[in-house]
Amino acid sequence: MRHNKKFNHLGRTASHRSAMLANMAVSLIKHKRITTTVEKAKALRKYVEPLLTKSKEDTTASRRNVFQKLQDKYAVTELFKEISPKIADRPGGYTRIIKTGHRLGDNAAMCFIELVDFDDNMAKDKVVKKASRTRRSGKKAAAPKTEAKAEAKAAEKVEETAEKVEEVVEKVEEVAEKAADKAEEAAAEAKAE
């Protein structure tokens, strides 16, 4: 008998379901808002809210418990460093589900699920990619320099194009003045004849 076993299986095996919920939880932690179906969002809420509660207490044991569920060290770091200070005063209800209508292909009910304490601007910011483990320390130091060089080159190109535009405008004005002079001469000749 399966009395009192009413949670949604989402049409998946237990291993597939747990992997999917872990991936969705990592995406929610990294991006602060994700789009999914209503049923998956409800299942994700039950999965991720206990993890958010555990993140309020920053101990080795709680980090290990959260990592056991998520299997992503960058998500765990972000959860404990950025998200847990914002949700420290909240007694629960860390996520919000906003329904967005139905999907065109299969008419599934769609929604956003987002963290309540992060506003819309936070969700639209770019997520900085973390460095991979195989990267060398020399490349890490060189990355900001290359970005600064790229910005400097872009600024130089903008200045060069602005100068070229000014030159073109001056030439156009000269041609317009010559055309106006020729038109006046032609008008004077027409009057003389």
Rosetta silent file (secondary structure, phi, psi, omega in degrees, C-alpha in Angstrom):
SEQUENCE: MRHNKKFNHLGRTASHRSAMLANMAVSLIKHKRITTTVEKAKALRKYVEPLLTKSKEDTTASRRNVFQKLQDKYAVTELFKEISPKIADRPGGYTRIIKTGHRLGDNAAMCFIELVDFDDNMAKDKVVKKASRTRRSGKKAAAPKTEAKAEAKAAEKVEETAEKVEEVVEKVEEVAEKAADKAEEAAAEAKAE
SCORE:     score description
SCORE:     0.000 S_00000001
   1 L     0.000  149.294  179.449    0.000    0.000    0.000 S_00000001
   2 L  -122.626   47.748  177.684    1.133    3.530   -0.644 S_00000001
   3 L   -66.217  143.934  177.104   -0.936    5.473    1.814 S_00000001
   4 L    59.241   28.840  174.219    0.312    9.007    2.631 S_00000001
   5 L  -117.019   77.636 -169.129    2.870    8.975   -0.186 S_00000001
   6 L  -109.001    7.676 -178.498    1.536   11.941   -2.091 S_00000001
   7 L   -72.204  154.909 -174.406    4.594   13.876   -3.264 S_00000001
   8 L   -77.048  124.032 -179.807    4.871   14.520   -6.986 S_00000001
   9 L   -82.510  -12.662  176.622    7.131   12.022   -8.775 S_00000001
  10 L    58.310   23.424  176.840    7.327   14.349  -11.823 S_00000001
  11 L    67.743   28.311 -176.136    7.316   11.362  -14.170 S_00000001
  12 L  -133.767  161.649  172.609   10.871   10.394  -13.235 S_00000001
  13 L   -74.218  167.968 -176.451   12.731    7.739  -11.318 S_00000001
  14 H   -62.449  -41.109 -178.838   14.011    8.653   -7.860 S_00000001
  15 H   -68.643  -41.752  178.487   17.609    9.135   -9.014 S_00000001
  16 H   -64.531  -41.511 -179.639   16.596   11.254  -12.012 S_00000001
  17 H   -64.473  -43.549 -178.807   14.270   13.333   -9.842 S_00000001
  18 H   -68.429  -37.691  177.265   16.903   14.006   -7.174 S_00000001
  19 H   -65.895  -41.568  179.655   19.519   14.952   -9.795 S_00000001
  20 H   -64.142  -44.269 -179.809   17.068   17.285  -11.523 S_00000001
  21 H   -66.106  -36.882  177.218   16.082   18.994   -8.265 S_00000001
  22 H   -64.496  -43.846  178.219   19.741   19.400   -7.280 S_00000001
  23 H   -63.575  -41.262  179.010   20.542   21.001  -10.652 S_00000001
  24 H   -66.683  -37.477  178.595   17.539   23.301  -10.396 S_00000001
  25 H   -65.354  -41.008  177.141   18.513   24.284   -6.844 S_00000001
  26 H   -62.615  -43.635  178.728   22.057   25.150   -7.988 S_00000001
  27 H   -63.430  -40.170  178.974   20.632   27.253  -10.836 S_00000001
  28 H   -64.452  -40.693 -179.844   18.272   29.030   -8.450 S_00000001
  29 H   -68.078  -41.150 -177.534   21.112   29.822   -6.047 S_00000001
  30 H   -73.488  -42.088 -171.925   23.421   31.073   -8.809 S_00000001
  31 H  -101.608  -11.332  178.477   20.866   33.048  -10.852 S_00000001
  32 L    70.103  -14.245  177.296   18.351   33.975   -8.105 S_00000001
  33 E  -155.350  133.749  176.221   15.460   33.345  -10.530 S_00000001
  34 E  -135.061  157.462  177.602   14.668   30.510  -12.937 S_00000001
  35 E  -105.156  131.620 -179.299   11.779   29.691  -15.284 S_00000001
  36 E  -158.333 -176.220  176.083   10.203   26.258  -15.022 S_00000001
  37 E   -79.428  159.793 -176.996    6.846   24.489  -14.817 S_00000001
  38 H   -62.986  -41.454 -177.883    4.632   25.059  -11.799 S_00000001
  39 H   -64.983  -42.544  177.445    4.881   21.445  -10.638 S_00000001
  40 H   -65.673  -36.734  179.329    8.683   21.428  -10.786 S_00000001
  41 H   -64.864  -39.840  178.472    8.761   24.767   -8.973 S_00000001
  42 H   -66.592  -39.416  177.230    6.611   23.402   -6.158 S_00000001
  43 H   -67.268  -39.254  179.287    8.852   20.355   -5.849 S_00000001
  44 H   -64.652  -37.706  179.146   11.941   22.592   -5.942 S_00000001
  45 H   -59.838  -43.515  178.659   10.537   24.787   -3.173 S_00000001
  46 H   -66.182  -28.412 -178.035   10.255   21.745   -0.877 S_00000001
  47 H   -80.185  -41.968 -168.868   13.804   20.744   -1.822 S_00000001
  48 H   -91.242  -27.406 -176.375   15.601   24.087   -1.527 S_00000001
  49 H   -65.206  -39.192  173.622   13.953   25.799    1.458 S_00000001
  50 H   -62.430  -33.129  177.051   15.403   23.371    4.045 S_00000001
  51 H   -66.452  -39.947  177.922   18.829   23.969    2.465 S_00000001
  52 H   -65.546  -36.563  176.999   18.345   27.729    2.817 S_00000001
  53 H   -65.190  -41.255  178.882   17.387   27.245    6.463 S_00000001
  54 H   -65.324  -29.364 -176.825   20.553   25.199    7.052 S_00000001
  55 H   -71.371  -15.109  179.128   22.655   27.932    5.434 S_00000001
  56 L   -64.495  -31.460  179.985   21.711   30.390    8.201 S_00000001
  57 L  -103.254  107.115 -174.178   24.065   28.543   10.541 S_00000001
  58 L   -87.169   83.319  175.878   27.533   28.611    8.966 S_00000001
  59 L  -122.464  164.798  178.270   29.164   25.499   10.418 S_00000001
  60 H   -61.431  -39.643 -179.034   31.188   22.754    8.813 S_00000001
  61 H   -64.547  -44.192 -179.354   28.379   20.283    9.422 S_00000001
  62 H   -68.076  -36.493  175.970   25.735   22.451    7.762 S_00000001
  63 H   -62.478  -41.046  179.764   28.051   23.110    4.784 S_00000001
  64 H   -66.366  -40.215  178.576   28.586   19.361    4.393 S_00000001
  65 H   -63.214  -42.213 -179.941   24.841   18.666    4.581 S_00000001
  66 H   -68.914  -42.190  179.703   24.115   21.283    1.928 S_00000001
  67 H   -64.227  -32.621  178.355   26.985   20.095   -0.288 S_00000001
  68 H   -61.303  -34.354  179.654   25.669   16.532   -0.013 S_00000001
  69 H   -83.383  -40.225 -171.609   22.427   17.704   -1.649 S_00000001
  70 H   -89.920  -37.815 -178.523   23.814   20.221   -4.184 S_00000001
  71 L    59.207   36.335  177.427   27.199   18.721   -5.234 S_00000001
  72 L  -145.591  108.978 -172.973   28.438   22.163   -6.416 S_00000001
  73 H   -69.793  -28.835  178.508   31.012   23.948   -4.276 S_00000001
  74 H   -69.902  -38.499  177.602   30.516   27.321   -5.983 S_00000001
  75 H   -66.385  -39.436  179.000   26.789   27.224   -5.284 S_00000001
  76 H   -64.434  -43.378  178.510   27.455   26.267   -1.653 S_00000001
  77 H   -61.016  -45.848  180.000   29.935   29.145   -1.289 S_00000001
  78 H   -65.171  -37.380  179.167   27.474   31.622   -2.783 S_00000001
  79 H   -61.923  -45.822 -175.720   24.685   30.272   -0.593 S_00000001
  80 H   -79.825  -28.814 -176.372   26.644   30.713    2.627 S_00000001
  81 H   -92.408  -38.904 -174.228   28.373   34.011    1.749 S_00000001
  82 H  -102.982  -43.387 -171.789   25.765   35.994   -0.212 S_00000001
  83 H   -82.835  -43.956 -175.216   22.325   34.511    0.369 S_00000001
  84 H   -61.432  -35.674  175.569   22.392   33.504    4.042 S_00000001
  85 H   -64.153  -32.296 -179.347   23.116   37.051    5.371 S_00000001
  86 H   -74.936  -29.512 -177.440   20.087   38.358    3.448 S_00000001
  87 L   -99.468    9.734 -174.465   17.717   35.663    4.717 S_00000001
  88 L   -59.696  -37.502 -176.844   18.996   35.672    8.298 S_00000001
  89 L   -87.476  -12.089 -175.449   15.947   37.517    9.668 S_00000001
  90 L   -83.980  128.691 -176.709   13.340   35.680    7.598 S_00000001
  91 L   -82.860    3.703 -179.554   11.661   32.775    9.449 S_00000001
  92 L   151.964 -178.024  179.992   10.849   30.852    6.247 S_00000001
  93 L    65.717   54.271 -174.855    9.259   31.351    2.843 S_00000001
  94 L   -81.632  -15.420 -176.411   12.501   32.125    1.058 S_00000001
  95 E  -118.554  157.866  179.818   11.137   31.520   -2.447 S_00000001
  96 E  -132.460  135.503  177.652    8.310   33.013   -4.491 S_00000001
  97 E  -110.098  123.137  179.531    6.459   31.373   -7.392 S_00000001
  98 E  -118.737  116.043 -177.572    5.016   33.717  -10.038 S_00000001
  99 E   -74.677  139.435 -175.779    2.852   32.067  -12.706 S_00000001
 100 E  -120.582    7.818  179.528    3.514   33.232  -16.263 S_00000001
 101 E   111.242 -156.637 -175.244    0.928   31.395  -18.354 S_00000001
 102 E  -117.483  146.311  179.566    1.130   28.266  -20.466 S_00000001
 103 L   -74.991  142.515 -175.846    3.880   26.931  -22.714 S_00000001
 104 L   -66.563  -41.845 -172.786    3.039   26.852  -26.424 S_00000001
 105 L   -64.480  -51.418 -174.725    4.275   23.341  -27.208 S_00000001
 106 L  -123.777    8.289  177.803    2.466   21.254  -24.599 S_00000001
 107 L    61.278   28.587  177.475    0.349   23.852  -22.746 S_00000001
 108 L   -74.855  142.589  178.523    2.212   23.203  -19.490 S_00000001
 109 E   -70.868  123.957 -176.664    1.677   25.810  -16.768 S_00000001
 110 E  -108.625  159.113  179.914    4.888   27.889  -16.531 S_00000001
 111 E  -160.826  166.537  166.554    6.234   30.115  -13.774 S_00000001
 112 E   -96.593  144.614  164.376    9.218   31.921  -12.305 S_00000001
 113 E  -123.469  128.851 -175.299   10.635   30.735   -9.026 S_00000001
 114 E  -140.092  160.789  175.034   12.862   33.302   -7.348 S_00000001
 115 E   -79.456  132.343 -171.626   14.488   34.094   -4.047 S_00000001
 116 L   -65.100  -39.558 -171.881   12.339   36.604   -2.180 S_00000001
 117 L   -81.308    1.919  178.670   15.145   38.759   -0.745 S_00000001
 118 L  -111.778  123.697 -176.522   16.758   39.453   -4.126 S_00000001
 119 L   -75.694  177.235 -175.939   15.135   42.164   -6.230 S_00000001
 120 H   -64.586  -33.956 -179.505   14.645   42.028  -10.008 S_00000001
 121 H   -63.283  -35.499 -179.557   17.838   43.968  -10.743 S_00000001
 122 H   -66.302  -36.487 -177.913   19.887   41.296   -8.981 S_00000001
 123 H   -70.392  -25.964 -177.537   18.368   38.570  -11.146 S_00000001
 124 H   -89.058  -10.994  178.990   19.317   40.392  -14.365 S_00000001
 125 L   -65.589  153.806  177.066   22.984   40.927  -13.422 S_00000001
 126 L   -72.000  141.172  174.857   25.587   38.787  -15.122 S_00000001
 127 L   -90.245  126.388 -178.187   26.787   35.818  -13.175 S_00000001
 128 L   -76.622  128.337  179.108   30.576   35.793  -13.031 S_00000001
 129 L   -74.086  139.407  179.949   31.989   32.485  -14.175 S_00000001
 130 L   -83.166  150.596  179.552   34.267   30.823  -11.683 S_00000001
 131 L   -70.550  142.073  177.707   37.792   29.826  -12.649 S_00000001
 132 L   -76.768  164.228 -176.096   38.301   26.165  -13.404 S_00000001
 133 L   -69.646  -25.652 -175.166   40.689   24.119  -11.298 S_00000001
 134 L   -83.507   -3.509 -177.458   43.182   23.597  -14.136 S_00000001
 135 L   -71.187  143.275 -179.857   43.828   27.287  -14.629 S_00000001
 136 L   -91.280  156.816 -175.562   47.302   28.558  -13.792 S_00000001
 137 H   -66.302  -29.938  179.095   47.939   31.489  -11.499 S_00000001
 138 H   -63.860  -36.313  179.760   49.648   33.499  -14.256 S_00000001
 139 H   -71.585  -32.843  179.605   46.468   33.498  -16.330 S_00000001
 140 H   -64.799  -41.318 -179.326   44.381   34.709  -13.399 S_00000001
 141 H   -71.680  -29.059 -177.322   46.544   37.791  -12.969 S_00000001
 142 H   -78.276  -23.685 -175.700   46.554   38.455  -16.711 S_00000001
 143 H   -60.026  -48.885  179.408   42.770   38.397  -17.084 S_00000001
 144 H   -63.994  -33.646  179.521   42.037   41.841  -15.555 S_00000001
 145 H   -65.082  -41.792 -179.412   44.878   43.391  -17.572 S_00000001
 146 H   -66.086  -35.850  177.310   43.475   42.068  -20.831 S_00000001
 147 H   -65.245  -41.670  179.286   40.043   43.458  -19.966 S_00000001
 148 H   -64.897  -40.100  177.990   41.577   46.871  -19.266 S_00000001
 149 H   -64.134  -41.368  179.721   43.504   46.705  -22.553 S_00000001
 150 H   -63.209  -40.826  178.264   40.355   45.800  -24.442 S_00000001
 151 H   -65.631  -39.908  179.328   38.503   48.743  -22.895 S_00000001
 152 H   -64.479  -42.653  178.089   41.386   51.096  -23.773 S_00000001
 153 H   -62.578  -41.178  179.248   41.412   49.847  -27.386 S_00000001
 154 H   -63.135  -41.071  178.575   37.661   50.325  -27.618 S_00000001
 155 H   -64.229  -41.107  177.694   37.996   53.894  -26.319 S_00000001
 156 H   -62.364  -42.236  179.208   40.736   54.623  -28.880 S_00000001
 157 H   -62.979  -39.253  178.587   38.568   53.278  -31.705 S_00000001
 158 H   -63.266  -43.271  178.466   35.688   55.482  -30.575 S_00000001
 159 H   -63.029  -43.017  179.101   37.970   58.547  -30.597 S_00000001
 160 H   -61.434  -44.519  179.629   39.325   57.667  -34.063 S_00000001
 161 H   -66.321  -35.417  177.197   35.838   57.258  -35.492 S_00000001
 162 H   -63.180  -41.386  177.697   34.759   60.553  -33.920 S_00000001
 163 H   -64.119  -42.501  178.772   37.723   62.285  -35.635 S_00000001
 164 H   -62.777  -40.030  179.324   36.872   60.656  -38.973 S_00000001
 165 H   -63.607  -41.435  178.259   33.259   61.757  -38.645 S_00000001
 166 H   -61.759  -42.774  178.577   34.386   65.340  -37.987 S_00000001
 167 H   -61.245  -43.694 -179.569   36.600   65.254  -41.107 S_00000001
 168 H   -64.041  -41.528  179.140   33.731   63.941  -43.226 S_00000001
 169 H   -62.171  -41.922  178.169   31.417   66.637  -41.877 S_00000001
 170 H   -61.852  -43.867  179.071   33.985   69.334  -42.779 S_00000001
 171 H   -63.165  -40.988  179.481   34.335   67.949  -46.326 S_00000001
 172 H   -63.122  -41.178  178.334   30.558   67.844  -46.749 S_00000001
 173 H   -63.205  -41.647  178.106   30.324   71.484  -45.618 S_00000001
 174 H   -61.404  -45.841  179.548   33.032   72.488  -48.129 S_00000001
 175 H   -62.511  -39.116  179.486   31.235   70.666  -50.951 S_00000001
 176 H   -64.825  -41.043  178.168   27.957   72.325  -49.931 S_00000001
 177 H   -63.295  -44.138  178.714   29.614   75.780  -49.978 S_00000001
 178 H   -62.024  -41.796  179.445   31.084   75.129  -53.462 S_00000001
 179 H   -64.592  -38.542  178.283   27.699   73.929  -54.713 S_00000001
 180 H   -65.978  -41.196  177.848   26.047   77.051  -53.303 S_00000001
 181 H   -61.791  -45.370  179.103   28.663   79.277  -55.032 S_00000001
 182 H   -62.882  -37.886  179.034   28.141   77.493  -58.364 S_00000001
 183 H   -65.626  -39.683  177.835   24.370   77.870  -57.992 S_00000001
 184 H   -65.073  -42.385  178.014   24.771   81.632  -57.385 S_00000001
 185 H   -62.574  -42.615  179.684   27.060   81.947  -60.450 S_00000001
 186 H   -64.242  -38.131  178.754   24.582   80.039  -62.578 S_00000001
 187 H   -67.254  -39.117  179.108   21.765   82.275  -61.349 S_00000001
 188 H   -66.295  -41.107  178.237   23.830   85.408  -62.111 S_00000001
 189 H   -64.458  -38.894  179.904   24.590   84.109  -65.645 S_00000001
 190 H   -65.669  -36.746  178.564   20.929   83.332  -66.224 S_00000001
 191 H   -69.407  -37.883 -179.024   20.005   86.900  -65.232 S_00000001
 192 H   -65.690  -35.168 -178.646   22.704   88.347  -67.526 S_00000001
 193 L   -79.489    0.000    0.000   21.382   86.480  -70.536 S_00000001
